[in-house]
Amino acid sequence: MTETMEHICNVNDIEHESAREFQKDGQSIVVAKFDGQMHAYINWCPHLGIELNFMPDQFMDGDGQFIMCANHGALFEVETGNCLSGPCSGDKLIAVPLEVRGEEVWLGEVPQPA
């Protein structure tokens, strides 16, 4: 089985405690850097099945602690994708496989949202 990993950006392309949007396999992906770690999720709110952001690359709450859905203000834990508050409490963002190779960020195959 061959994993379809794709170089998406470099670690320094994303500021600390922030996130950016990238395209992979026809899907919008949120890549976040938080607490020195990189995380990737499909840009898709489990509440309404719409993208999390209204403005390009605006995914974090005002304090830079959580990924936030701009539509209803739902807050998601960066490390796990778990929804901590908002209309989708108990749900979670769909993780995308991510590897850091040196200074490069690689994404694996994107799962399809339900």
Number of C-alpha atoms within 10 A of each C-alpha: 3 4 9 11 16 15 15 16 17 14 20 11 13 18 12 16 20 21 25 19 20 17 12 18 13 8 15 16 24 25 27 27 21 19 11 9 13 20 22 30 23 24 24 21 25 22 16 12 11 12 17 24 20 11 8 8 15 18 25 23 18 9 8 15 16 23 29 25 25 18 14 14 14 22 24 26 16 28 16 14 19 18 23 16 15 15 15 19 15 11 16 19 22 22 17 19 16 20 17 16 11 8 11 14 22 19 22 18 14 21 14 9 12 6
